[in-house]
Amino acid sequence: MGSRKRTAAAASNIDETYNDSDEDGNAADYPVLKIGSQRADQFNNTRGGNDNSMSYMRKIYGDRDFSYMKLKPDHRSRPIWISPDAHIYLEAHSPVYKHARDFLIAIAEPLCRPEFIHEYQITAYSLYAAVSIGLVTNDIIEYLERLSKTTLPDGIKEFIKLCTLSYGKVKLVLKQNRYFIECRHSEIVQKLLNDSVIQAALVDENTKATIENHADKMANMTTTLLNTAPEQTVTTEPPVDEDVVPKDIADFYTNTLLNTAPEQTVTTEPPVDEDVVPKDIADFYTNVIDNHDEDDDADALRNLQILSFEIKQEHLENVQKKCIELEYPLLAEYDFRNDEFNPNLKIDLKPTTGLRPYQEKSLRKMFGNSRARSGIIVLPCGAGKTLVGVTAATTINKRCLVLATSNVSVEQWRSQFRLWSTIQDHQIIRFTRETRDQVPTKPDPVVCISTYSMVAYTGKRTYIAEEAMRYI
């Protein structure tokens, strides 16, 4: 098979090559940053006396020969290998495995996870997901450096910076059934407002002209933007997710590991205990994650004002596409706590309902600062995805649409809603080929459960089906 090339949207300066097939004959698209082979060639040219062995290694491994990378003195206590082609290999037997795994899941995509060695891949989209849950560029690079057995390749650092430079800085927020673009950076707001596509989507057509007249005065521009959307355009508590690392992991480091991690000095190269977490990794959690009270950056963010402007709902898709072209992809959020336009569903979880730690962790990634983030929660079979969905629905407590893969799944979702929450039968309507509950005539909110095929069907429908689709 041949290969095809494409350029990541948020990192247009880095060319990625995607292979059409892997060793097993399955599709396996992975980026190969053109760094490793160049570094290896430089290493071969400067190294003397053993060119035959080096050529032999290159002959076997090709561009994926990274034997030139120098190991750290305490590499045995570091859990991951990071290659210049953005692949990460995690040792499952490492004492730092659990904490490294949680971090890698947040910033990379898992490719293969057998018993002893797990393989991940850093992509532009995985870094976008990392930023969307609150991770920042410096923390990603810093922690990868601490976890890695080798020095973090410069190409990987540059790739992370390019991909996270603009991600997460612009948000699309749904408030009171109205859509607002939010950003803390005045120069980014001005760049967006100067675009013709976004100008056409503005609810207040005078916003552009006013911004241009006061482009050199930050205070006047702030006042103008606040007048555009007076409801909630400024807040002293912007959406900063301080729960990036799960509390149980942070407590483990604070209460257990900090008291046992030995002092390690690179200059003296003391004996390395492979069963102990390195002190710098433990300190990272303590100083950056645990110590919220002394986090000056978080305090500074709280004091920042948020600039926002409203856009028309019918132009929403065009605005999203344009923001991607401008390399400022929109992070979608729903301000459900302050939503008075949509009535509450008035349901809650039953007192007997309990969540497993990993379910709570996945929900913490979704909710933050009284807002719900748009995204996908992935769990294996039998892990309780339905309960996570029910919990998310009860947390937002508004009308919701559940799309399942089959009629059997629809019935399962209905039974799980009744099992885990206080919802009543009349608050659930099913819309399938076999079961079509009566559409409520009152404006009371309900949970509608249907299948993808029923909603996506484009042919002629019966009268009852048409009524149900209009209601949806």
C-alpha positions as CSV (number, residue, x, y, z in Angstrom):
1,M,0.0,0.0,0.0
2,G,1.1,3.6,-0.5
3,S,1.1,6.4,1.9
4,R,-0.8,9.6,2.1
5,K,0.1,13.0,3.6
6,R,-1.9,15.5,5.4
7,T,-1.1,18.5,7.7
8,A,-2.6,18.8,11.1
9,A,-5.0,21.7,11.4
10,A,-3.5,23.2,14.5
11,A,0.1,22.4,13.6
12,S,0.3,23.2,10.0
13,N,4.1,23.5,10.1
14,I,4.5,19.8,10.8
15,D,4.0,17.3,8.1
16,E,2.6,14.0,9.0
17,T,2.8,10.8,7.0
18,Y,0.1,8.2,7.5
19,N,0.7,4.5,6.6
20,D,-2.2,2.7,5.0
21,S,-1.5,-0.6,6.6
22,D,0.4,-2.1,9.5
23,E,2.1,-5.5,10.0
24,D,-1.2,-7.2,10.7
25,G,-2.8,-5.8,7.5
26,N,-5.1,-3.5,9.4
27,A,-5.5,0.2,8.9
28,A,-3.0,2.0,11.2
29,D,-2.7,5.7,10.5
30,Y,0.0,7.1,12.6
31,P,2.1,10.3,12.2
32,V,5.8,10.0,11.6
33,L,7.5,13.3,12.5
34,K,10.5,13.7,10.2
35,I,12.9,14.1,13.1
36,G,14.1,10.6,14.1
37,S,15.8,9.7,10.8
38,Q,17.6,13.1,10.6
39,R,18.9,12.8,14.1
40,A,20.0,9.2,13.4
41,D,21.8,10.3,10.3
42,Q,23.6,13.0,12.2
43,F,24.6,10.5,14.8
44,N,25.9,8.1,12.2
45,N,28.0,10.8,10.6
46,T,29.6,12.0,13.8
47,R,30.1,8.6,15.3
48,G,33.2,6.7,14.4
49,G,34.5,3.1,14.6
50,N,31.2,1.3,14.6
51,D,29.4,2.3,11.5
52,N,28.7,-1.3,10.5
53,S,26.7,-2.0,13.6
54,M,24.8,1.2,13.2
55,S,24.0,0.5,9.6
56,Y,22.9,-2.9,10.7
57,M,20.5,-1.4,13.2
58,R,19.2,1.1,10.6
59,K,18.8,-1.8,8.2
60,I,16.5,-3.7,10.7
61,Y,14.5,-0.8,12.1
62,G,14.7,1.8,9.4
63,D,13.5,5.3,10.4
64,R,12.4,3.9,13.7
65,D,15.9,3.2,15.0
66,F,16.2,5.5,18.1
67,S,19.2,3.8,19.7
68,Y,21.1,7.2,19.5
69,M,18.8,8.6,22.3
70,K,20.7,8.8,25.6
71,L,19.2,7.2,28.7
72,K,18.9,9.1,32.0
73,P,21.0,7.8,34.9
74,D,17.8,6.8,36.8
75,H,16.0,5.5,33.7
76,R,15.0,2.3,35.5
77,S,12.6,4.3,37.7
78,R,11.1,6.2,34.8
79,P,8.1,4.4,33.2
80,I,7.9,5.6,29.5
81,W,9.9,5.8,26.3
82,I,9.1,8.7,24.0
83,S,10.3,8.3,20.4
84,P,10.7,11.3,18.0
85,D,7.8,9.9,15.9
86,A,5.3,10.8,18.7
87,H,4.9,7.2,20.0
88,I,5.0,6.5,23.7
89,Y,5.8,3.1,25.3
90,L,4.7,2.6,28.9
91,E,6.1,-0.1,31.2
92,A,3.0,-1.7,32.9
93,H,5.2,-3.1,35.6
94,S,6.5,0.3,36.7
95,P,5.5,1.6,40.2
96,V,4.6,4.8,38.5
97,Y,2.4,3.0,36.0
98,K,-1.0,4.1,37.3
99,H,-0.2,7.7,37.4
100,A,1.6,7.8,34.1
101,R,-1.3,5.9,32.5
102,D,-3.9,8.4,33.7
103,F,-1.7,11.2,32.3
104,L,-1.1,9.5,28.9
105,I,-4.8,8.7,28.5
106,A,-5.4,12.5,28.8
107,I,-2.8,13.6,26.2
108,A,-2.4,10.6,23.8
109,E,-4.4,7.9,22.0
110,P,-3.9,4.3,23.1
111,L,-2.7,2.1,20.2
112,C,-1.9,-1.3,21.8
113,R,-2.1,-2.3,25.4
114,P,-0.9,-5.9,26.0
115,E,0.2,-7.1,29.5
116,F,3.7,-5.6,29.9
117,I,4.2,-2.7,27.4
118,H,1.5,-0.2,26.4
119,E,1.8,1.9,23.3
120,Y,0.3,5.4,22.9
121,Q,0.5,8.1,20.2
122,I,0.5,11.8,20.6
123,T,-1.7,13.5,17.9
124,A,-3.0,17.0,17.4
125,Y,-6.5,15.9,18.4
126,S,-5.3,14.1,21.5
127,L,-3.5,17.3,22.6
128,Y,-6.7,19.2,21.9
129,A,-8.6,16.9,24.2
130,A,-5.9,17.4,26.8
131,V,-6.2,21.2,26.7
132,S,-10.0,20.9,26.8
133,I,-9.8,19.3,30.3
134,G,-7.5,22.0,31.7
135,L,-4.0,20.8,31.0
136,V,-1.6,23.5,29.8
137,T,1.4,23.3,27.5
138,N,4.1,23.7,30.1
139,D,2.6,21.1,32.4
140,I,2.4,18.5,29.5
141,I,6.0,19.0,28.5
142,E,7.2,19.1,32.1
143,Y,5.6,15.9,33.1
144,L,6.5,14.0,30.0
145,E,10.1,15.1,30.6
146,R,9.9,13.7,34.2
147,L,8.3,10.4,33.1
148,S,10.6,9.8,30.2
149,K,13.6,7.5,30.4
150,T,15.4,9.7,27.8
151,T,15.5,13.5,27.2
152,L,12.3,14.6,25.6
153,P,13.0,15.2,21.8
154,D,12.9,18.8,20.7
155,G,10.6,17.9,17.9
156,I,8.0,16.5,20.4
157,K,8.2,19.7,22.4
158,E,7.7,21.8,19.3
159,F,4.8,19.7,18.2
160,I,3.1,20.0,21.6
161,K,3.6,23.8,21.6
162,L,2.2,24.1,18.1
163,C,-0.9,22.0,18.8
164,T,-1.7,23.5,22.2
165,L,-0.8,27.1,21.4
166,S,-4.4,28.1,20.3
167,Y,-6.4,25.2,21.6
168,G,-8.8,25.9,24.4
169,K,-8.4,29.7,24.2
170,V,-11.8,30.3,22.5
171,K,-15.0,28.7,23.7
172,L,-18.5,28.4,22.3
173,V,-20.8,28.7,25.3
174,L,-24.6,28.0,25.3
175,K,-26.3,30.4,27.7
176,Q,-30.1,30.7,27.9
177,N,-30.5,29.1,24.5
178,R,-28.1,31.7,23.0
179,Y,-24.6,31.1,21.7
180,F,-21.6,33.2,22.8
181,I,-18.0,33.1,21.8
182,E,-15.8,33.6,24.9
183,C,-12.1,34.4,25.1
184,R,-9.7,36.0,27.6
185,H,-7.3,37.3,24.9
186,S,-8.2,40.6,23.3
187,E,-6.0,40.1,20.2
188,I,-7.7,36.8,19.5
189,V,-11.2,38.4,19.8
190,Q,-10.2,41.2,17.5
191,K,-8.8,38.6,14.9
192,L,-12.1,36.7,15.0
193,L,-14.3,39.8,14.7
194,N,-12.3,41.0,11.7
195,D,-13.2,37.8,9.8
196,S,-16.1,38.2,7.3
197,V,-17.7,34.9,8.1
198,I,-17.9,35.7,11.8
199,Q,-19.0,39.2,11.1
200,A,-22.0,37.9,9.2
201,A,-22.9,35.7,12.2
202,L,-22.9,38.5,14.8
203,V,-26.2,39.3,16.4
204,D,-25.1,42.9,16.9
205,E,-23.8,44.1,13.6
206,N,-22.2,47.2,15.2
207,T,-19.8,45.1,17.2
208,K,-17.2,45.0,14.4
209,A,-17.2,48.7,13.7
210,T,-17.0,49.6,17.4
211,I,-14.1,47.2,18.0
212,E,-12.1,48.6,15.0
213,N,-12.6,52.2,16.3
214,H,-11.1,51.2,19.7
215,A,-8.6,48.6,18.7
216,D,-5.8,50.4,20.5
217,K,-7.7,50.8,23.8
218,M,-8.2,47.7,25.8
219,A,-10.5,49.3,28.3
220,N,-12.9,50.6,25.6
221,M,-12.9,47.3,23.7
222,T,-13.7,45.5,26.9
223,T,-16.7,47.9,27.6
224,T,-17.9,47.4,24.0
225,L,-17.8,43.7,24.2
226,L,-19.6,43.7,27.5
227,N,-22.4,45.8,26.0
228,T,-22.8,43.2,23.3
229,A,-23.7,40.4,25.7
230,P,-24.5,42.0,29.0
231,E,-25.9,38.9,30.8
232,Q,-22.7,37.0,31.6
233,T,-19.8,38.4,29.7
234,V,-17.6,39.1,32.6
235,T,-16.8,36.8,35.5
236,T,-14.2,36.9,38.3
237,E,-14.2,33.1,38.3
238,P,-13.5,31.9,34.7
239,P,-13.8,28.2,33.9
240,V,-10.5,26.9,35.3
241,D,-10.6,23.2,35.9
242,E,-8.5,22.7,39.0
243,D,-9.3,19.0,39.1
244,V,-7.0,17.9,36.3
245,V,-5.5,15.2,38.4
246,P,-8.0,12.9,40.2
247,K,-8.0,13.5,44.0
248,D,-7.3,9.9,44.9
249,I,-4.1,10.0,42.8
250,A,-3.0,13.2,44.3
251,D,-3.7,12.0,47.9
252,F,-1.7,8.8,47.1
253,Y,1.3,10.9,46.2
254,T,0.9,13.2,49.2
255,N,0.2,10.7,51.9
256,T,2.3,7.7,50.8
257,L,4.8,8.5,48.1
258,L,6.2,11.7,49.4
259,N,7.4,10.0,52.6
260,T,9.2,7.2,50.8
261,A,10.7,8.8,47.7
262,P,14.5,9.0,48.2
263,E,16.7,12.0,47.4
264,Q,18.2,11.5,43.9
265,T,21.0,13.6,42.6
266,V,22.1,13.2,39.0
267,T,25.6,14.4,39.6
268,T,26.4,11.7,42.2
269,E,24.3,9.0,40.6
270,P,23.1,7.3,43.8
271,P,21.7,3.8,43.7
272,V,18.2,3.8,42.1
273,D,15.4,2.0,43.8
274,E,13.2,0.7,41.0
275,D,10.2,0.2,43.3
276,V,10.1,3.9,44.5
277,V,8.5,6.8,42.6
278,P,11.2,9.4,41.6
279,K,11.1,12.5,43.8
280,D,10.7,14.9,41.0
281,I,7.6,13.1,39.8
282,A,6.1,13.2,43.3
283,D,7.1,16.9,43.6
284,F,5.3,17.7,40.4
285,Y,2.0,16.5,41.8
286,T,2.6,18.3,45.1
287,N,3.8,21.7,43.9
288,V,1.7,22.0,40.7
289,I,-1.5,19.9,41.4
290,D,-2.0,19.7,45.1
291,N,-0.9,23.2,46.2
292,H,-3.9,25.2,44.9
293,D,-3.6,27.9,47.6
294,E,-0.2,29.0,46.3
295,D,-1.0,28.7,42.6
296,D,-0.4,32.2,41.4
297,D,-1.4,31.4,37.9
298,A,-4.8,30.2,39.0
299,D,-5.3,33.3,41.1
300,A,-4.3,35.5,38.1
301,L,-6.8,33.7,35.8
302,R,-9.6,34.3,38.3
303,N,-9.0,38.0,38.1
304,L,-9.1,38.1,34.3
305,Q,-12.2,39.3,32.5
306,I,-13.8,37.3,29.8
307,L,-14.6,39.0,26.5
308,S,-17.5,37.6,24.6
309,F,-19.9,38.3,21.7
310,E,-23.1,36.6,20.6
311,I,-23.6,34.8,17.3
312,K,-26.7,33.7,15.4
313,Q,-27.6,30.1,15.8
314,E,-28.2,29.5,12.1
315,H,-24.5,30.5,11.4
316,L,-23.1,28.2,14.1
317,E,-21.7,25.6,11.8
318,N,-20.0,28.2,9.6
319,V,-18.4,29.9,12.6
320,Q,-17.1,26.5,13.9
321,K,-15.5,25.7,10.5
322,K,-14.0,29.2,10.2
323,C,-12.5,29.0,13.7
324,I,-10.9,25.7,12.8
325,E,-9.4,27.4,9.6
326,L,-8.1,30.2,11.8
327,E,-6.6,27.5,14.1
328,Y,-8.7,28.5,17.1
329,P,-11.1,25.5,17.4
330,L,-14.1,26.2,19.6
331,L,-14.4,24.3,22.9
332,A,-18.1,23.8,23.3
333,E,-19.6,24.3,26.8
334,Y,-23.1,24.5,28.2
335,D,-23.8,26.8,31.1
336,F,-26.6,24.5,32.5
337,R,-26.5,25.8,36.1
338,N,-27.5,29.3,35.1
339,D,-30.0,28.2,32.4
340,E,-33.4,29.5,33.2
341,F,-34.7,29.2,29.7
342,N,-35.0,25.4,29.7
343,P,-37.1,23.9,32.5
344,N,-35.5,21.4,34.9
345,L,-36.2,17.7,34.6
346,K,-36.4,17.5,38.4
347,I,-34.7,14.1,38.7
348,D,-31.8,12.9,40.7
349,L,-29.8,9.7,41.4
350,K,-31.3,7.4,44.0
351,P,-29.5,7.3,47.4
352,T,-28.5,3.7,46.7
353,T,-26.7,4.6,43.4
354,G,-23.0,4.5,43.7
355,L,-20.3,5.3,41.1
356,R,-17.0,3.5,40.7
357,P,-13.8,5.7,40.9
358,Y,-13.2,5.6,37.2
359,Q,-16.8,6.6,36.5
360,E,-16.4,9.6,38.8
361,K,-13.1,10.5,37.1
362,S,-14.7,10.5,33.6
363,L,-17.5,12.7,34.8
364,R,-15.1,15.1,36.4
365,K,-13.6,15.6,33.0
366,M,-17.0,16.5,31.6
367,F,-18.1,18.9,34.3
368,G,-16.3,21.9,35.7
369,N,-17.2,25.4,37.0
370,S,-20.9,24.7,36.7
371,R,-20.6,23.9,33.0
372,A,-20.7,20.8,30.9
373,R,-18.1,20.3,28.2
374,S,-18.7,18.7,24.9
375,G,-16.8,15.5,24.4
376,I,-16.8,11.7,24.3
377,I,-16.4,9.4,27.3
378,V,-14.9,6.0,26.3
379,L,-15.1,3.0,28.6
380,P,-14.7,-0.7,27.9
381,C,-17.6,-3.2,27.7
382,G,-19.2,-3.8,31.1
383,A,-17.6,-0.8,32.7
384,G,-20.9,1.0,33.3
385,K,-21.2,3.5,30.5
386,T,-25.0,3.6,30.8
387,L,-24.7,4.6,34.5
388,V,-22.3,7.4,33.5
389,G,-24.8,8.6,31.0
390,V,-27.6,8.5,33.5
391,T,-25.5,10.4,36.0
392,A,-24.6,13.1,33.4
393,A,-28.3,13.5,32.5
394,T,-29.3,13.9,36.2
395,T,-26.4,16.4,36.7
396,I,-27.5,18.6,33.9
397,N,-31.2,18.0,34.8
398,K,-32.6,19.3,31.5
399,R,-34.4,17.5,28.7
400,C,-32.1,15.2,26.8
401,L,-32.0,12.9,23.8
402,V,-30.4,9.5,24.1
403,L,-29.4,7.8,20.8
404,A,-28.7,4.0,21.0
405,T,-27.6,1.5,18.4
406,S,-30.7,-0.9,18.5
407,N,-34.1,-1.3,19.9
408,V,-32.7,-3.6,22.6
409,S,-30.3,-0.8,23.7
410,V,-33.3,1.6,23.9
411,E,-35.1,-0.7,26.3
412,Q,-31.9,-1.1,28.3
413,W,-31.4,2.7,28.6
414,R,-35.0,3.1,29.8
415,S,-34.6,0.4,32.5
416,Q,-31.3,1.9,33.6
417,F,-32.8,5.3,34.0
418,R,-35.6,3.8,36.1
419,L,-33.1,1.8,38.1
420,W,-30.5,4.4,39.0
421,S,-32.5,7.7,39.0
422,T,-35.8,9.0,40.4
423,I,-37.3,9.6,36.9
424,Q,-40.9,8.6,36.4
425,D,-42.3,6.6,33.5
426,H,-44.2,9.5,32.0
427,Q,-40.8,11.4,31.8
428,I,-39.4,8.9,29.4
429,I,-40.5,8.5,25.8
430,R,-39.2,5.9,23.3
431,F,-39.1,6.4,19.6
432,T,-38.3,3.2,17.7
433,R,-39.8,1.1,14.9
434,E,-41.4,-1.2,17.5
435,T,-42.3,1.2,20.3
436,R,-43.5,4.8,19.9
437,D,-44.6,6.4,23.2
438,Q,-47.1,9.2,23.0
439,V,-45.5,12.6,22.5
440,P,-46.3,14.8,25.5
441,T,-48.6,17.8,24.7
442,K,-47.3,19.9,27.7
443,P,-44.0,21.7,27.6
444,D,-42.7,19.5,30.5
445,P,-39.1,18.2,29.9
446,V,-38.6,14.5,29.2
447,V,-35.9,12.1,28.3
448,C,-36.3,10.9,24.7
449,I,-34.6,7.6,23.8
450,S,-34.3,6.6,20.1
451,T,-31.9,4.9,17.7
452,Y,-29.5,6.4,15.2
453,S,-31.4,4.9,12.2
454,M,-34.7,6.3,13.3
455,V,-33.4,9.9,13.7
456,A,-31.3,9.8,10.5
457,Y,-34.0,8.3,8.3
458,T,-34.6,10.6,5.3
459,G,-37.5,8.7,3.7
460,K,-41.2,9.2,4.1
461,R,-42.5,8.8,7.6
462,T,-45.9,8.0,9.1
463,Y,-47.9,10.8,10.8
464,I,-47.0,9.6,14.3
465,A,-43.3,9.5,13.3
466,E,-43.4,12.9,11.8
467,E,-45.0,14.3,15.0
468,A,-42.2,12.6,17.1
469,M,-39.5,14.1,14.9
470,R,-41.0,17.6,15.1
471,Y,-41.0,17.2,18.9
472,I,-37.4,16.0,18.9
